[in-house]
């Protein structure tokens, strides 16, 4: 069966279940099992584009259900659940552990010094204490970073260019995300140096998002910066709908928000990020030692603008900004 024709129910069985294949079936097929702790509750595979992640693994010879399996645990937004969930993966003797945040990577390192760990994060892995260097990470860990959490200054700059008048902006963060505090501090510092008053709003689940947007709307900021967060991304349809309902111009870190009707995004290319993550996993499954595999860094950024949404918000996008956009959705 071709990957592109993979039935929806089969894909759901892969990305929605806690244990994708029974242990007996795994042992019988003698296939490597990749362990992953989803920080949210959907049981989704890591990366911005799980389809590209799976397709790249297939191209490298690891075919889902035939030569590769996943064991996915859900943290349901609880960071305190990470240690126990990582220990469960270690006890299952998975072939490799995927980590989608610095905290998950550090927790995995604390849980095992022998099982390979591959991270896909938006932070500097050296500053986060995950690796010793980019070229020789050492130990049993390596991965990919897109430095997405360091793009906040540029995102604020783009918001100011698109909405030049107001001096008060808002930022939405998930308080359950371990990166919320450093991201908020970085944003406040950048805003302060640019003469912007940045007001912070928090939401960690479906119930809190409408309340947070009501609070944002009551403050009447000129624009909104939506922080980098997996929970937000999994609920991008709801967030985009709320931004539209309250007529708040918003910028996001991922293009799929814009494809869902959001105004603008600035971040790394999700296709390339997911491809690099899969290539890293494949090399380790083929025998490369994680500590000898350099940490890969995203090198392609993209600006995506939804003109239809801009018109609905009565915003005029300047020709200069449109010329810099990598894609304009009309």
For each residue, the residues with C-beta under 8 A, 3 or more apart:
1: 5 6
2: 5 6
3: 6 54 55 58 64
4:
5: 1 2
6: 1 2 3 10 11 64
7: 10 11
8: 11 12
9: 12 13
10: 6 7 13 14 65
11: 6 7 8 14 15
12: 8 9 15 16
13: 9 10 16 17 20
14: 10 11 17 20 45 54 64 65 70
15: 11 12 42 43 44 45 50 70 72
16: 12 13 42 43 44
17: 13 14 20 43 72
18: 43 71 72 73 74
19: 22 23 71 72
20: 13 14 17 69 70 71 72
21: 25 26 33 65 69
22: 19 25 26
23: 19 26 27 92
24: 27 28
25: 21 22 28 29
26: 21 22 23 29 31 33 69
27: 23 24 30
28: 24 25
29: 25 26 66 69
30: 27
31: 26 66 67 68 69
32: 62 67 68 69 95 96 285
33: 21 26 69 70 71 92 94 95
34: 68 69 70 71 94 95 96 97 98 281
35: 70 71 72 73 89 92 94 96 97 98
36: 45 46 70 71 72 73 97 98 100
37: 72 73 74 75 82 85 86 89 99 104
38: 41 42 43 44 46 72 73 74 75 100 230
39: 75 77 79 100 101 104 230 231
40: 44 74 75 76 77 230 231 234
41: 38 74 76 77
42: 15 16 38 74 234
43: 15 16 17 18 38 72 74
44: 15 16 38 40 50 234
45: 14 15 36 50 53 54 70 72
46: 36 38 50 53 98 100 120 277
47: 50 52 53 120 270 273 274 277 278
48: 233 254 256 270 271 273 274
49: 52 53 270 271 273 274
50: 15 44 45 46 47 53 54 274
51: 54 55
52: 47 49 55 56 270 271 274 275 278
53: 45 46 47 49 50 56 57 274 275 277 278
54: 3 14 45 50 51 57 58 64 278
55: 3 51 52 58 59 278
56: 52 53 59 60 274 275 278 279 282
57: 53 54 60 62 63 64 68 278 281 282
58: 3 54 55 61 62 63 64
59: 55 56
60: 56 57 278 279 282 286
61: 58 67 282
62: 32 57 58 67 68 282 285
63: 57 58 66 67 68
64: 3 6 14 54 57 58 68 69
65: 10 14 21 68 69
66: 29 31 63
67: 31 32 61 62 63
68: 31 32 34 57 62 63 64 65
69: 20 21 26 29 31 32 33 34 64 65
70: 14 15 20 33 34 35 36 45
71: 18 19 20 33 34 35 36 89 92 94
72: 15 17 18 19 20 35 36 37 38 43 45
73: 18 35 36 37 38 85 88 89
74: 18 37 38 40 41 42 43
75: 37 38 39 40 78 79 81 82 85
76: 40 41 81
77: 39 40 41 176 204 205 231
78: 75 81 176
79: 39 75 82 103 176 178
80: 83
81: 75 76 78 84 85
82: 37 75 79 85 86 103 104 107
83: 80 86 87 107 110 111
84: 81 87 88
85: 37 73 75 81 82 88 89
86: 37 82 83 89 90 97 104 107 108 110 111 112
87: 83 84 90 91 111
88: 73 84 85 91 92
89: 35 37 71 73 85 86 92 94 97 111 115
90: 86 87 93 94 97 111 112 115
91: 87 88
92: 23 33 35 71 88 89
93: 90 115
94: 33 34 35 71 89 90 97 115
95: 32 33 34 115 116 285
96: 32 34 35 115 116 117 118 281 284 285
97: 34 35 36 86 89 90 94 108 112 115 116 117 118
98: 34 35 36 46 117 118 119 120 281
99: 37 104 105 107 108 117 118 119 120 121 143
100: 36 38 39 46 104 119 120 121 230
101: 39 104 105 121 177 178 179 230
102: 105 106 119 121 123 125 128 129 130 178 179
103: 79 82 106 107 178
104: 37 39 82 86 99 100 101 107 108 119
105: 99 101 102 108 109 117 119 121 125 128 130 141 143
106: 102 103 109 110 128 129 130
107: 82 83 86 99 103 104 110 111
108: 86 97 99 104 105 111 112 117 141
109: 105 106 112 113 117 130 139 140 141
110: 83 86 106 107
111: 83 86 87 89 90 107 108
112: 86 90 97 108 109 115 117 140
113: 109 139 140
114: 140
115: 89 90 93 94 95 96 97 112 140
116: 95 96 97 140 141 284 290
117: 96 97 98 99 105 108 109 112 140 141 142 143 290
118: 96 97 98 99 141 142 143 144 277 280 281 284 290
119: 98 99 100 102 104 105 125 130 141 142 143 144 145
120: 46 47 98 99 100 143 144 145 146 273 277
121: 99 100 101 102 105 125 128 130 143 144 145 146
122: 145 146 147 148 149 150 179 228 253
123: 102 127 128 145 147 149 150 179
124: 127 128 145 147 150
125: 102 105 119 121 128 130 131 134 137 143 145 295
126: 129 130 131 132 133 134
127: 123 124
128: 102 105 106 121 123 124 125
129: 102 106 126
130: 102 105 106 109 119 121 125 126 137 141 143
131: 125 126 134 137 138 139 141 142 295
132: 126 136 137 138
133: 126 136 137 138
134: 125 126 131 137 294 295 297
135: 294 295
136: 132 133 291 292 294
137: 125 130 131 132 133 134 141 142 143 290 291 293 294 295
138: 131 132 133 141 291
139: 109 113 131 290 291
140: 109 112 113 114 115 116 117 290 291
141: 105 108 109 116 117 118 119 130 131 137 138 290 291
142: 117 118 119 131 137 280 284 290 291 293 294 295
143: 99 105 117 118 119 120 121 125 130 137 277 280 295 296
144: 118 119 120 121 273 276 277 280 295 296 297 298
145: 119 120 121 122 123 124 125 295 296 297 298
146: 120 121 122 267 268 273 297 298
147: 122 123 124 150 151 268 297 298
148: 122 151 228 253 267 268 298
149: 122 123 152 179 182 183 186 228
150: 122 123 124 147 153 186
151: 147 148 154 155 253 266 267 301
152: 149 155 156 183 186 187 190 225
153: 150 156 157 186 190
154: 151 157 158 266
155: 151 152 158 159 225 251 253 266
156: 152 153 159 160 169 187 190 191 194 196 198 225
157: 153 154 160 161 194
158: 154 155 161 162 251 264 266 303 321
159: 155 156 162 163 169 222 223 225 249 251 264
160: 156 157 163 164 194 196
161: 157 158 164 318 321
162: 158 159 223 249 251 263 264 310 315 317 318 321
163: 159 160 166 222 223 249 315
164: 160 161
165: 222
166: 163 169 221 222 223
167: 195 196 197 222
168: 196 197 198 199 219 220 221 222
169: 156 159 166 191 196 197 198 199 221 222 223 224 225
170: 198 199 200 201 216 219 221 223 224 225 248
171: 184 187 198 199 200 201 224 225 226 227
172: 201 202 203 212 216 224 225 226 227 232 239
173: 177 180 183 184 200 201 202 227 229
174: 177 180 202 203 204 227 229 231 232
175: 180 202 204
176: 77 78 79 180 204 231
177: 101 173 174 180 183 227 229 230 231
178: 79 101 102 103 181
179: 101 102 122 123 149 182 183 228 229
180: 173 174 175 176 177 183 184 202 227 229
181: 178 184 185
182: 149 179 185 186
183: 149 152 173 177 179 180 186 187 227 228
184: 171 173 180 181 187 188 200 227
185: 181 182 188 189
186: 149 150 152 153 182 183 189 190
187: 152 156 171 183 184 190 191 198 225 227
188: 184 185 191 192 198 200
189: 185 186 192 193
190: 152 153 156 186 187 193 194
191: 156 169 187 188 194 196 197 198
192: 188 189 195 196 198
193: 189 190
194: 156 157 160 190 191
195: 167 192
196: 156 160 167 168 169 191 192
197: 167 168 169 191
198: 156 168 169 170 171 187 188 191 192 225
199: 168 169 170 171 219 221
200: 170 171 173 184 188
201: 170 171 172 173 212 215 216
202: 172 173 174 175 180 208 212
203: 172 174 208 209 211 212
204: 77 174 175 176 208 231
205: 77 208 209 231
206: 209 235 238
207: 210 211
208: 202 203 204 205 211 212
209: 203 205 206 212 213 235 238 239 242
210: 207 213 214 242
211: 203 207 208 214 215
212: 172 201 202 203 208 209 215 216
213: 209 210 216 217 242 243 245 246 248
214: 210 211 217 218 246
215: 201 211 212 218 219
216: 170 172 201 212 213 219 221 224 246 248
217: 213 214 220 246 248
218: 214 215
219: 168 170 199 215 216
220: 168 217
221: 166 168 169 170 199 216 224 248
222: 159 163 165 166 167 168 169 249
223: 159 162 163 166 169 170 248 249 250 251
224: 169 170 171 172 216 221 243 248 249 250 251
225: 152 155 156 159 169 170 171 172 187 198 250 251
226: 171 172 232 239 250 251 252 253 257
227: 171 172 173 174 177 180 183 184 187 232 253
228: 122 148 149 179 183 232 253 267
229: 173 174 177 179 180 232 233
230: 38 39 40 100 101 177 233 234
231: 39 40 77 174 176 177 204 205 234 235
232: 172 174 226 227 228 229 235 236 239
233: 48 229 230 236 254 256 257
234: 40 42 44 230 231
235: 206 209 231 232 238 239
236: 232 233 239 240 252 254 256 257 260 262
237: 240 241 260
238: 206 209 235 241 242
239: 172 209 226 232 235 236 242 243 257 262
240: 236 237 243 244 257 260 261 262
241: 237 238 244 245 261
242: 209 210 213 238 239 245 246
243: 213 224 239 240 246 248 249 250 262 263
244: 240 241 247 261 309 312
245: 213 241 242
246: 213 214 216 217 242 243
247: 244 313
248: 170 213 216 217 221 223 224 243
249: 159 162 163 222 223 224 243 263 264 313 315
250: 223 224 225 226 243 262 263 264
251: 155 158 159 162 223 224 225 226 263 264 265 266
252: 226 236 257 258 262 264 265 267
253: 122 148 151 155 226 227 228 265 266 267
254: 48 233 236 257 265 267 270
255: 258 259 265 267 270 302 304 327
256: 48 233 236 259 260 270
257: 226 233 236 239 240 252 254 260 262 265
258: 252 255 261 262 263 264 265 304 305 306 309 329
259: 255 256 262 304 329
260: 236 237 240 256 257
261: 240 241 244 258 306 308 309
262: 236 239 240 243 250 252 257 258 259 265 306 309
263: 162 243 249 250 251 258 305 306 309 310 313 315
264: 158 159 162 249 250 251 252 258 303 304 305 306
265: 251 252 253 254 255 257 258 262 302 303 304
266: 151 154 155 158 251 253 301 302 303 304
267: 146 148 151 228 252 253 254 255 270 301 302
268: 146 147 148 272 273 298 300 301 302
269: 272 273 298 300 301 302
270: 47 48 49 52 254 255 256 267 273 274
271: 48 49 52 274 275
272: 268 269 275 276 298 300
273: 47 48 49 120 144 146 268 269 270 276 277 298
274: 47 48 49 50 52 53 56 270 271 277 278
275: 52 53 56 271 272 278 279
276: 144 272 273 279 280 296 298
277: 46 47 53 118 120 143 144 273 274 280 281
278: 47 52 53 54 55 56 57 60 274 275 281 282
279: 56 60 275 276 282 283 296
280: 118 142 143 144 276 277 283 284 293 296
281: 34 57 96 98 118 277 278 284 285
282: 56 57 60 61 62 278 279 285 286
283: 279 280 286 288 293
284: 96 116 118 142 280 281 287 288 289 290 293
285: 32 62 95 96 281 282
286: 60 282 283
287: 284
288: 283 284 292 293
289: 284 292 293
290: 116 117 118 137 139 140 141 142 284 293
291: 136 137 138 139 140 141 142
292: 136 288 289
293: 137 142 280 283 284 288 289 290
294: 134 135 136 137 142
295: 125 131 134 135 137 142 143 144 145
296: 143 144 145 276 279 280
297: 134 144 145 146 147
298: 144 145 146 147 148 268 269 272 273 276 301
299:
300: 268 269 272
301: 151 266 267 268 269 298
302: 255 265 266 267 268 269 326 327
303: 158 264 265 266 324 325 326 327
304: 255 258 259 264 265 266 325 326 327 328 329
305: 258 263 264 310 317 321 322 325 327 328 329
306: 258 261 262 263 264 309 310 328 329
307: 310 311 317 328 329 330
308: 261 311 312 329 330
309: 244 258 261 262 263 306 312 313
310: 162 263 305 306 307 313 315 316 317
311: 307 308 314 315
312: 244 308 309
313: 247 249 263 309 310
314: 311
315: 162 163 249 263 310 311
316: 310
317: 162 305 307 310 321 322
318: 161 162 321 322
319: 322 323
320: 323 324
321: 158 161 162 305 317 318 324 325
322: 305 317 318 319 325 328
323: 319 320
324: 303 320 321
325: 303 304 305 321 322 328
326: 302 303 304
327: 255 302 303 304 305
328: 304 305 306 307 322 325
329: 258 259 304 305 306 307 308
330: 307 308
